[in-house]
Amino acid sequence: MAAEAKIKSARFKARVVCFVGKLDSPTYCASTWFFGEGTSNSKCTKTCGHPGEVSEITWSFVERRGTNDIYRFTRRFPLDTASASTTTKTVAFSTSRVVVFEDQFQAIVIEPAND
């Protein structure tokens, strides 16, 4: 008998926010999602920023580890220029905000969803 496929599912509903400028700026883009059991999403992508300072942010659920959900984030910045670079970071998330990327142009966080 073939082994059953392990279902990868997140524990926590989360929101990814890309603040334009500094952390908690009133200008931002946000996405709420849940990679829970029975969902079909395995990867999300969001583009956010001003011309010349646009990020493409991609994230996916990796696994549960202890009390955390582990996510892999990739940021391509500045997306709308010839000099775009790619940065990847793995983060542990549970019930508190985690700053994933932050520079003079943007702050990108994963945080608990409020709904």
C-alpha positions in Angstrom: 0.0 0.0 0.0 1.4 3.4 -0.9 2.1 5.8 1.9 -0.4 8.6 2.4 0.8 12.0 1.4 1.5 14.2 4.3 -0.8 17.2 4.3 1.1 20.5 4.9 -1.1 23.0 6.5 -0.5 26.2 8.5 -2.0 26.7 11.9 -2.4 30.5 11.8 -4.3 32.8 9.4 -1.9 35.5 8.4 -1.6 38.8 6.5 1.4 40.0 4.5 1.7 43.8 4.5 4.1 45.8 2.3 4.4 49.3 3.8 5.6 51.9 1.3 8.3 53.9 3.0 8.8 53.0 6.7 7.1 50.4 9.0 3.5 51.2 9.8 3.3 53.8 7.0 -0.3 54.8 6.1 0.5 53.7 2.5 0.6 50.0 2.1 -0.6 46.9 0.2 -1.9 43.8 2.1 -3.0 40.3 1.5 -4.7 37.9 3.9 -4.7 34.2 3.3 -4.7 30.8 5.0 -2.7 27.8 3.9 -4.9 25.5 6.0 -5.9 22.0 5.5 -8.1 21.6 2.5 -6.9 24.8 0.8 -5.4 24.7 -2.7 -3.1 27.6 -2.4 0.6 26.8 -2.1 2.1 30.1 -3.1 1.0 33.7 -3.1 2.5 36.7 -5.0 2.0 40.4 -4.5 3.4 43.5 -6.2 3.6 46.8 -4.3 5.4 50.1 -4.4 5.9 53.3 -6.4 7.4 53.4 -9.9 11.1 52.6 -9.7 10.6 51.1 -6.2 8.2 48.2 -6.8 8.6 44.9 -5.0 7.3 41.5 -6.1 6.9 39.5 -3.0 6.2 35.7 -3.2 5.6 33.5 -0.2 4.8 29.9 0.5 4.1 27.7 3.5 7.0 25.3 4.1 6.1 23.4 7.3 5.1 23.4 10.9 8.0 23.5 13.2 7.3 23.4 17.0 4.6 26.0 17.6 5.5 28.0 14.5 4.4 28.0 10.8 7.5 28.3 8.6 7.3 30.4 5.5 9.7 31.2 2.6 9.6 34.7 1.2 11.2 36.0 -1.9 11.5 39.6 -2.8 12.5 40.9 -6.2 13.3 44.6 -6.0 13.2 47.0 -7.8 11.0 44.9 -10.0 10.4 47.6 -12.7 14.1 48.3 -13.3 16.9 46.5 -15.1 18.9 46.1 -11.9 16.3 44.1 -9.9 17.8 41.7 -7.4 16.3 38.7 -5.6 16.4 38.1 -1.8 15.0 35.0 -0.1 14.3 34.6 3.6 12.7 31.9 5.7 10.7 33.0 8.8 9.0 31.4 11.7 5.5 32.8 12.3 2.9 32.2 15.1 0.9 35.0 16.7 3.2 38.0 16.5 4.3 40.3 13.7 7.6 39.4 12.0 9.5 41.9 9.9 10.6 40.0 6.8 12.3 42.7 4.8 13.0 46.3 5.6 14.9 49.1 3.8 14.5 52.8 3.1 11.8 52.0 0.5 9.6 49.4 2.1 8.9 47.3 5.2 7.4 43.9 4.5 5.8 42.0 7.4 3.8 38.9 8.2 1.3 39.4 11.0 -1.8 37.8 12.4 -5.0 38.4 10.4 -7.7 40.3 12.2 -10.6 38.6 10.6 
